[in-house]
Amino acid sequence: MAEEEHASSVAVVAALLANVGVMAAKVAAFAVTGSGAMLAEAVHSMADTGNEGVLLAGLRRSHRRPDPRHPFGYGGVRFVGAFVVAVVLFGVGAVFSVADGVDKLLHPRHLEDLGVALGVVGVALVLEALSFRNAVSAANRTRGARNWWAFLRVTRQAEVAVLLVEDTAALVGLLIAAVTIALSAATGSPVYDAVGSLGIGAVLAFNAIVLGIEMTSLLVGETADPVQLALVRQALAATPGVDQVIHVRAVHVGPDELLVGAKVTFLPGTSAEEAAVVVDDAEVAVRSAVPWARWIYVEPGRH
């Protein structure tokens, strides 16, 4: 659990450092060239930099201890941060890029020194590829044999999901910028550059939609994965004094924190005092099998 959070933190910090450098280079390139695609990419990097700041703030706040107002802790703050990134930052970036592209189509402007912009795109591609590699490394700790789309659908590590989508979009956006700027340089027409802004805006909008859907699901409350549920059930069934496991429910209250509820029956003749001991033993067994099970409630049921 701690290792996965550490890997997420390292990936976020690496992405933040990369995006700060990339953003500065893109802003400078836009100032020199006036390229709409370069401006859209600068806004993209600004959004990405804001993303990492929000994610880091969520990671830090999630460590706060439970209190009377939040008895199950603050782990869900990490989902909130990722949702803000998805809907607000990516959404605003998409609107700005599309608006700039439309403006450039309606009011074409002469572009200068596009070679500078292409050089910046090349440097940015290298930095974004390094950031993407860190995100992939963090994801591979829990991805297993799943393909990437399946991993994004099931992972509860919100920061890793955001970084994977963000870095993939950054690489796609840079390729769009490279192609459209090169076409503008070759033809002398600013229309291709404006189309680049629109394409980058579309990529950001896609990010917002995909991540918004996934983070909403996490905020509503997703169950533990089938392997964890099976381990919880097995631990309960193997606890001395438990006769039958009627049902198990487990929901994520944070990326690596589970709230577990279970209903069991006890062996015939079990007294109330003995049942209390069995419940305590069952909680220990579940935590041993699934360390993410932070809060466990076991109640008696009927056959």
VENFENQUI-V936318 format. One record per helix or strand of 3 or more residues. SS is the DSSP state (2 for helix, 1 for strand). FROM is the first residue (numbers start at 0). LEN is the number of residues. Records with the same first field share a line. If there is no record, write none. Layout:
SS: FROM-LEN, FROM-LEN
//
This chain:
2: 1-32, 35-26, 76-30, 113-30, 147-7, 157-30, 190-30, 225-12, 271-18
1: 241-13, 256-10, 292-8
//
